[in-house]
Amino acid sequence: MFPRGKKVWGWALYDWANSAFATTVMAGFFPIFFKQYWSYGVDVNMSTARLGFGNSIASLLVALMAPVLGAIADRGSTRKKFLIVFAYFGVLMTAALFMVQKGEWALAILVYTLGIIGFSGANVFYDSLLPDVAAEEKIDYVSSFGFALGYLGGGLLFLLNVLMTLMPERFGLPDAAYAVKCSFVSVALWWGGFTIFTILWVPEETNSKSSRGNIDAVREGLRQFIGTFRKIRHLKTVMLFLLAYWFYIDGVDTIIRMAVDYGISIGFDSNDLIVALLVVQFVGFPAALVFGILGEKWGVRKSIYLAIGIYMGITIWGATITNKYEFYVLAVAIGLVQGGIQALSRSFYSRLIPKGQSAEYFGFYNMLGKFAAIFGPVLMGIVGLTARHFLMPHSPTAAQIEAIGQTAARISIASVIILFIIGAILFYFVDEEKGRAAARKISEE
């Protein structure tokens, strides 16, 4: 069931390590703590705008940096070094959240944004190491195994963190607010500690284009980025897949980022939403492994299409839910496919790119992922505001305003299905064999 080899485990354990940040900080505690502690006494809509601005700036910076950093790492054969620098920068910023005091919302946003840059920047180099640790026939399963360990590791620490906030006295902590701050420190220790296995166990193949010095690596990396951008325009299969991926992963990321906000908008309790996040994590562990096997046995294309189809169903049902139990059922459904579609997309892409340039090409891959994280929520916001404008009567009552707000939120989440439809149509025209042949030709040049 589990793959063998220290290098595979070392690579996958980084997902186990950094998923604590994605779960406890990004998806779980930071958004809620920001509203209730760092933006204490501020209008709810204003605190949401501040948080959204911070998220967008971080995503934009990483999106612009990713391909250039990938090019530099490929030219200098320093992917592990870049991973270490970005990862421990993120670890330091996560720990620094403990020091941010009540009401210091600007400092909280700054530290959080820097943490996201560390987290996302390290992922560029983590993804690019996949071809070094997995044989081509096992790459789908190894990619899925990494996501599976991420769900399990992030879920276990998140469960501990939730218990710390619900029962702070049991952990010797004065109150829930202090427990949340201690949770940020626990994420830093978890992330930094398990990254050591990646450093020790994962090899990095030496690149024949390696530069003699760091300055040369930067110069050559920038030149290579420009050259790769020109090449990638002529690699039709890669371009088409990246475009398809941009749309359907945009839908995935939008649901991940906006689920809690949507749940609150239609009247669910924040504690129920935290429990739903835990459900996603623990369902996601075995489901990602199953998708890895499914990719090997049934085919990657069919498995990705299955995941897209399930996400379409999730989007339609999500727009109509009225009961709490339905939200939990949707959490299970998301957990079943979220890791699978991410893992198989990553491994599918790895087959289309030239060998020896994986960090650079994964830079483009991650860049599109980060731009998708900006575009999707904006789509929901525009659709929601437009719907609210057209549905609102001239002199609404308080009850009408609340009801119309919920209806607009449902319409906005339903709009996400457009992204899955476009992504599925574009993916249909991706010819994997033609893409592999083009990648081999570039590798041989």
RAQUI-V922931 format. One record per residue. N is the residue number from 1. RES is the residue in one letter. SS is DSSP state (@ for helix, = for strand, . for the rest). OMEGA is omega in radians with two decimals (none if undefined). D_FIRST is the distance of its C-alpha to the first C-alpha in Angstrom with 2 decimals. Layout:
BEGIN
<<N:RES:SS:OMEGA:D_FIRST> <N:RES:SS:OMEGA:D_FIRST>>
END
This chain:
BEGIN
<<1:M:.:-3.11:0.00> <2:F:.:-3.14:3.82> <3:P:.:3.13:6.70> <4:R:.:3.06:9.50> <5:G:.:-3.14:13.12> <6:K:@:-3.08:15.50> <7:K:@:3.09:16.72> <8:V:@:3.12:13.53> <9:W:@:3.11:13.18> <10:G:@:3.12:16.95> <11:W:@:-3.09:17.03> <12:A:@:-3.13:14.53> <13:L:@:3.05:16.39> <14:Y:@:3.05:19.48> <15:D:@:3.04:18.20> <16:W:@:-3.07:17.57> <17:A:@:-2.96:21.13> <18:N:@:3.11:23.16> <19:S:@:3.06:21.80> <20:A:@:3.10:23.98> <21:F:@:-3.12:26.96> <22:A:@:-3.04:25.94> <23:T:@:-3.06:25.40> <24:T:@:-3.04:28.01> <25:V:@:-2.99:30.64> <26:M:@:-3.04:30.58> <27:A:@:-2.99:29.44> <28:G:@:-2.90:30.44> <29:F:@:-3.02:33.32> <30:F:@:-3.12:35.23> <31:P:@:-3.12:36.57> <32:I:@:-3.12:37.73> <33:F:@:3.12:39.06> <34:F:@:-3.14:40.84> <35:K:@:-2.97:42.79> <36:Q:@:-3.02:43.59> <37:Y:@:-3.08:44.21> <38:W:@:3.06:44.73> <39:S:.:-3.09:46.58> <40:Y:.:3.10:48.26> <41:G:.:-3.13:51.34> <42:V:.:3.09:50.62> <43:D:.:-3.07:50.61> <44:V:@:-3.12:47.17> <45:N:@:3.11:47.48> <46:M:@:3.13:48.55> <47:S:@:3.08:45.58> <48:T:@:3.13:43.24> <49:A:@:3.12:45.05> <50:R:@:3.14:44.74> <51:L:@:3.13:41.00> <52:G:@:3.12:40.55> <53:F:@:3.11:42.73> <54:G:@:3.10:40.72> <55:N:@:-3.10:37.42> <56:S:@:3.13:39.03> <57:I:@:3.14:40.60> <58:A:@:-3.14:37.38> <59:S:@:-3.13:35.49> <60:L:@:3.13:38.43> <61:L:@:-3.14:38.70> <62:V:@:3.14:35.03> <63:A:@:-3.13:35.27> <64:L:@:-3.11:38.33> <65:M:@:-2.91:37.02> <66:A:@:-3.09:33.54> <67:P:@:3.12:34.56> <68:V:@:3.12:37.22> <69:L:@:3.10:34.96> <70:G:@:3.12:32.36> <71:A:@:3.13:35.18> <72:I:@:-3.11:36.46> <73:A:@:3.12:33.11> <74:D:@:-3.11:32.60> <75:R:@:-3.08:36.13> <76:G:@:-3.08:35.88> <77:S:.:-3.06:32.32> <78:T:.:-3.10:31.99> <79:R:@:3.13:28.94> <80:K:@:3.13:27.58> <81:K:@:3.11:31.10> <82:F:@:3.10:31.46> <83:L:@:-3.12:28.13> <84:I:@:-3.11:29.39> <85:V:@:-3.11:32.82> <86:F:@:-3.11:31.74> <87:A:@:-3.08:29.03> <88:Y:@:2.95:31.48> <89:F:@:3.08:34.25> <90:G:@:3.10:32.17> <91:V:@:-3.13:31.47> <92:L:@:-3.13:35.23> <93:M:@:3.11:36.19> <94:T:@:3.10:33.81> <95:A:@:-3.11:35.40> <96:A:@:3.09:38.80> <97:L:@:3.11:38.44> <98:F:@:-3.04:39.27> <99:M:@:-3.09:42.72> <100:V:.:-3.03:43.64> <101:Q:.:-3.12:46.25> <102:K:.:3.13:47.09> <103:G:.:-3.11:48.72> <104:E:.:-3.03:47.66> <105:W:@:-3.11:45.89> <106:A:@:3.11:46.68> <107:L:@:3.11:45.20> <108:A:@:3.12:42.07> <109:I:@:-3.13:41.61> <110:L:@:-3.11:42.25> <111:V:@:3.12:39.74> <112:Y:@:3.12:37.10> <113:T:@:3.11:37.74> <114:L:@:3.09:37.42> <115:G:@:3.11:34.12> <116:I:@:3.10:32.78> <117:I:@:3.09:34.07> <118:G:@:-3.13:32.17> <119:F:@:-3.06:28.92> <120:S:@:3.12:29.23> <121:G:@:3.12:30.69> <122:A:@:-3.12:27.85> <123:N:@:3.08:25.36> <124:V:@:-3.07:27.25> <125:F:@:3.05:26.47> <126:Y:@:3.12:22.90> <127:D:@:-3.06:22.12> <128:S:@:3.11:24.14> <129:L:.:-3.11:22.06> <130:L:@:3.13:18.98> <131:P:@:3.13:20.38> <132:D:@:-3.04:20.98> <133:V:@:-3.06:17.46> <134:A:.:3.00:15.50> <135:A:.:-3.03:16.54> <136:E:@:-3.11:17.87> <137:E:@:-3.13:15.50> <138:K:@:-2.97:12.46> <139:I:@:3.12:14.56> <140:D:@:-3.10:13.67> <141:Y:@:3.14:9.96> <142:V:@:3.08:11.10> <143:S:@:3.12:13.91> <144:S:@:3.12:12.00> <145:F:@:3.09:9.83> <146:G:@:3.12:13.37> <147:F:@:-3.14:14.74> <148:A:@:3.11:12.16> <149:L:@:3.09:13.04> <150:G:@:3.10:16.57> <151:Y:@:-3.10:16.74> <152:L:@:-3.12:15.58> <153:G:@:3.12:17.85> <154:G:@:-3.14:20.70> <155:G:@:-3.14:20.53> <156:L:@:3.14:20.72> <157:L:@:3.12:23.70> <158:F:@:3.08:25.28> <159:L:@:3.09:25.19> <160:L:@:-3.13:26.96> <161:N:@:3.10:29.40> <162:V:@:3.11:30.24> <163:L:@:3.10:31.01> <164:M:@:-3.11:33.16> <165:T:@:3.13:35.22> <166:L:@:-3.11:35.59> <167:M:.:-3.07:36.58> <168:P:@:-3.11:37.92> <169:E:@:3.12:40.15> <170:R:@:-3.12:37.23> <171:F:@:3.13:36.07> <172:G:.:-3.11:39.64> <173:L:.:-3.03:40.13> <174:P:.:-3.10:43.43> <175:D:.:-3.08:42.29> <176:A:@:-3.13:39.61> <177:A:@:3.11:40.81> <178:Y:@:3.11:40.42> <179:A:@:3.10:36.94> <180:V:@:3.14:35.91> <181:K:@:3.08:37.37> <182:C:@:3.09:35.51> <183:S:@:3.10:32.27> <184:F:@:3.10:32.96> <185:V:@:3.14:33.31> <186:S:@:3.08:30.04> <187:V:@:3.13:28.29> <188:A:@:3.13:30.06> <189:L:@:3.13:29.04> <190:W:@:-3.12:25.35> <191:W:@:-3.12:25.34> <192:G:@:-3.09:27.41> <193:G:@:-3.08:25.71> <194:F:@:3.07:22.08> <195:T:@:3.12:23.42> <196:I:@:3.12:24.52> <197:F:@:3.09:21.04> <198:T:@:-3.14:21.11> <199:I:@:-3.04:24.60> <200:L:@:-2.94:23.88> <201:W:@:-3.06:20.59> <202:V:.:3.08:20.81> <203:P:.:3.03:23.26> <204:E:.:-3.13:25.56> <205:E:.:-3.14:26.99> <206:T:.:-3.14:30.78> <207:N:.:-3.14:32.50> <208:S:.:3.14:35.52> <209:K:.:-3.05:37.34> <210:S:.:-3.12:37.09> <211:S:.:-3.09:40.32> <212:R:.:-3.09:42.42> <213:G:.:-3.10:42.85> <214:N:@:3.13:41.53> <215:I:@:3.09:44.56> <216:D:@:3.13:44.05> <217:A:@:3.13:40.38> <218:V:@:-3.13:41.55> <219:R:@:-3.12:44.28> <220:E:@:3.12:42.21> <221:G:@:3.11:39.33> <222:L:@:3.10:41.77> <223:R:@:-3.13:43.20> <224:Q:@:3.11:39.79> <225:F:@:3.12:38.93> <226:I:@:3.13:42.11> <227:G:@:-3.14:41.40> <228:T:@:3.10:37.85> <229:F:@:3.09:39.19> <230:R:@:-3.14:41.61> <231:K:@:-3.04:39.01> <232:I:@:3.06:36.55> <233:R:@:-3.14:39.41> <234:H:@:3.05:39.62> <235:L:.:-2.98:35.89> <236:K:@:-3.12:36.19> <237:T:@:3.12:32.58> <238:V:@:-3.13:31.39> <239:M:@:-3.12:34.21> <240:L:@:3.11:33.51> <241:F:@:-3.14:29.82> <242:L:@:3.11:30.77> <243:L:@:3.10:33.37> <244:A:@:3.13:31.04> <245:Y:@:-3.13:28.44> <246:W:@:-3.09:31.32> <247:F:@:-3.03:32.25> <248:Y:@:3.11:29.02> <249:I:@:3.01:27.47> <250:D:@:3.09:30.91> <251:G:@:3.12:30.42> <252:V:@:-3.09:27.01> <253:D:@:3.13:28.52> <254:T:@:3.11:31.65> <255:I:@:3.12:29.91> <256:I:@:-3.03:27.92> <257:R:@:-2.99:31.15> <258:M:@:-3.07:33.60> <259:A:@:-3.12:31.86> <260:V:@:3.13:33.36> <261:D:@:3.12:36.72> <262:Y:@:3.14:36.75> <263:G:@:3.10:35.95> <264:I:@:-3.10:38.84> <265:S:@:-3.13:41.11> <266:I:.:2.94:40.83> <267:G:.:3.12:41.43> <268:F:.:-3.13:38.17> <269:D:.:-3.09:38.12> <270:S:@:3.11:36.36> <271:N:@:3.09:34.61> <272:D:@:-3.11:33.03> <273:L:@:3.09:31.81> <274:I:@:3.11:30.23> <275:V:@:3.12:28.36> <276:A:@:3.08:27.22> <277:L:@:3.09:25.83> <278:L:@:3.12:23.80> <279:V:@:3.12:22.49> <280:V:@:-3.09:21.39> <281:Q:@:-3.03:19.47> <282:F:@:3.01:17.47> <283:V:@:-3.10:16.88> <284:G:@:-3.11:15.92> <285:F:@:3.13:12.88> <286:P:@:-3.08:10.65> <287:A:@:3.12:12.81> <288:A:@:3.08:12.23> <289:L:@:-3.14:8.46> <290:V:@:3.13:9.73> <291:F:@:3.07:12.47> <292:G:@:3.09:10.57> <293:I:@:3.13:9.23> <294:L:@:3.12:12.79> <295:G:@:3.13:14.37> <296:E:@:-3.01:13.07> <297:K:@:-3.00:13.96> <298:W:.:-3.11:16.93> <299:G:.:-3.09:18.28> <300:V:@:-3.11:18.58> <301:R:@:-3.12:22.19> <302:K:@:-3.11:21.69> <303:S:@:3.09:18.87> <304:I:@:3.10:21.20> <305:Y:@:3.09:24.04> <306:L:@:-3.13:22.21> <307:A:@:3.12:21.70> <308:I:@:3.12:25.36> <309:G:@:3.11:26.55> <310:I:@:3.11:24.93> <311:Y:@:3.06:26.50> <312:M:@:3.09:29.81> <313:G:@:3.10:29.60> <314:I:@:-3.12:28.81> <315:T:@:-3.14:31.85> <316:I:@:-3.13:34.17> <317:W:@:-3.13:33.22> <318:G:@:-3.14:33.32> <319:A:.:-3.06:36.89> <320:T:.:-3.04:37.99> <321:I:.:3.12:36.38> <322:T:.:-3.07:38.89> <323:N:.:-3.12:37.06> <324:K:@:-3.09:34.79> <325:Y:@:3.12:32.18> <326:E:@:3.12:31.83> <327:F:@:3.10:30.92> <328:Y:@:3.10:28.02> <329:V:@:3.09:26.87> <330:L:@:3.10:27.09> <331:A:@:3.08:25.07> <332:V:@:-3.13:22.20> <333:A:@:3.11:22.65> <334:I:@:3.11:22.71> <335:G:@:-3.13:19.55> <336:L:@:-3.00:17.79> <337:V:@:-3.03:18.93> <338:Q:@:3.14:20.09> <339:G:@:-3.11:17.05> <340:G:@:-3.09:16.06> <341:I:@:3.10:19.57> <342:Q:@:-3.09:19.88> <343:A:@:-3.09:16.72> <344:L:@:3.05:17.42> <345:S:@:3.13:21.09> <346:R:@:-3.11:20.52> <347:S:@:3.09:18.55> <348:F:@:3.14:21.08> <349:Y:@:-3.10:23.91> <350:S:@:3.14:22.68> <351:R:.:-3.05:23.30> <352:L:.:-3.01:26.84> <353:I:.:-3.14:28.17> <354:P:.:3.08:29.87> <355:K:.:-3.14:28.18> <356:G:.:3.13:29.79> <357:Q:.:-3.01:30.67> <358:S:@:-3.12:27.37> <359:A:@:-3.13:28.63> <360:E:@:-3.13:31.78> <361:Y:@:3.05:30.24> <362:F:@:3.01:27.68> <363:G:@:3.07:30.82> <364:F:@:-3.13:32.10> <365:Y:@:3.14:28.81> <366:N:@:3.10:28.86> <367:M:@:3.13:32.60> <368:L:@:3.09:32.31> <369:G:@:-3.13:29.72> <370:K:@:3.07:32.25> <371:F:@:3.09:35.16> <372:A:@:-3.14:33.28> <373:A:@:3.09:33.01> <374:I:@:-2.99:36.81> <375:F:@:-3.05:37.71> <376:G:@:3.12:35.76> <377:P:@:3.09:37.28> <378:V:@:3.09:40.66> <379:L:@:3.12:40.37> <380:M:@:-3.12:39.75> <381:G:@:-3.13:42.66> <382:I:@:-3.14:45.07> <383:V:@:-3.14:44.27> <384:G:@:3.13:44.53> <385:L:@:3.13:47.83> <386:T:@:3.12:49.26> <387:A:@:3.13:48.43> <388:R:@:-3.12:49.93> <389:H:@:-3.08:53.06> <390:F:@:-3.10:53.69> <391:L:@:-3.02:52.98> <392:M:.:3.07:55.03> <393:P:.:-3.07:58.60> <394:H:.:-3.12:61.60> <395:S:.:-3.04:62.06> <396:P:.:3.00:58.78> <397:T:.:3.13:58.51> <398:A:@:3.14:55.89> <399:A:@:3.12:54.03> <400:Q:@:3.14:54.14> <401:I:@:3.13:52.81> <402:E:@:-3.12:49.80> <403:A:@:-3.14:49.11> <404:I:@:3.08:49.53> <405:G:@:3.12:47.27> <406:Q:@:3.12:44.45> <407:T:@:3.12:45.14> <408:A:@:3.11:45.11> <409:A:@:3.12:41.74> <410:R:@:3.11:40.31> <411:I:@:-3.11:41.81> <412:S:@:3.12:40.44> <413:I:@:3.12:36.80> <414:A:@:-3.11:37.36> <415:S:.:-3.12:38.49> <416:V:.:-3.12:34.97> <417:I:@:3.11:34.17> <418:I:@:-3.12:36.44> <419:L:@:3.12:34.01> <420:F:@:-3.14:31.13> <421:I:@:3.14:33.56> <422:I:@:3.13:34.85> <423:G:@:-3.13:31.43> <424:A:@:3.13:30.24> <425:I:@:-3.14:33.48> <426:L:@:-3.13:33.28> <427:F:@:3.13:29.65> <428:Y:@:-3.07:30.83> <429:F:.:3.11:33.05> <430:V:.:-3.14:30.50> <431:D:.:-3.05:30.35> <432:E:@:-3.10:27.20> <433:E:@:3.11:28.62> <434:K:@:3.11:31.91> <435:G:@:3.11:30.29> <436:R:@:-3.13:28.37> <437:A:@:3.12:31.65> <438:A:@:3.12:33.57> <439:A:@:3.11:31.12> <440:R:@:-3.12:31.37> <441:K:@:3.12:35.13> <442:I:@:-3.14:35.36> <443:S:@:-3.09:33.12> <444:E:@:-3.11:35.53> <445:E:.:none:38.63>>
END
